[in-house]
């Protein structure tokens, strides 16, 4: 939701613009020279309302964030594009954005609602933390939309939790990280239950701490580690046990999920940056452009150049 560095990246047009957590305070609207909300760049949690932020909070160009975001939209019209998937905005709805995901808005009416931003350290990964990976099924789940519609029966509960978080956050002199983290944990746990209820019974029954841990490790290390054994070693289990568990839960092997993550990052860079195909291949640690091209065509079904042209024609 920041502007300064993001705008520089956008003008250079060589990479996907980043919106940085520690610059969110620069994008609060002002009235008579005073910001409508006080945001501390050093405080590892922020809650704000879209109505208090400038246009960068509703950016119409592809960008990504260096933090996690939970967005509660209770007003507005248009489409939210998240990693190439269009999501018609039908309030009230939550969107869950992991750091590095690419998204942008195509709006017909401005957004109303809340944005919760927090760096990864606030979430407290790995899994021994109060906020555990298995509580976050809606973040970057392959095959499942990172959104959740809220029915009338749950709106009062959601509003109460958000108001509690906002009230604690606004008292700068006394606000407590422990209280905010506990509030967030309650909110995410409630939302996770609703999210899993919306998924198939089979998916709900198969949630797995080990699989979430594996996914988180892949998100952190996919550029440098593509061997299943590397991840098994990090978790402290055999590669066969990791393969059996991941395949049973997701329907994919660990190797397939690693390649999917690598292909997704390649698609992001092809669609939203002007780096050459060769430059993107090198950035993703492929030895040469032809090897990257073969990998991409095998995973996506078309060449990198064809994907770039098709995607840019689709999203202008």
Buried (B, 14 or more C-beta within 10 A) or exposed (E): BBBEBBEEBBEEEEBBBBBBBBBBBBBBEEEEEEBEBEBEBEBBBBBBBBEBBEEBBBBEEBBBBBBBBBBBBBBBEBEBBBBBEEBEBEBBBBBBBBBBBBBBBEBEEBBBBBBBBBBBEBBBBEBEBEBBBBBBBBBBBEEBBBBBEBEEEBEEEBBEBBEBBBEBBEEEEEBEEEBBBBBBBEBBEBBBEBBBEBBEEEBBEBBBEBBBBBBBBBBEBBEEBBEBEBBBBBBEBEBEEBBEBBBEBBEBBBBBBBBBBBBBBBBBBBBBBEBEBBBBBBBBEBEEBEEBBEBBBEBBEEBBEBBBEEBEEEBE
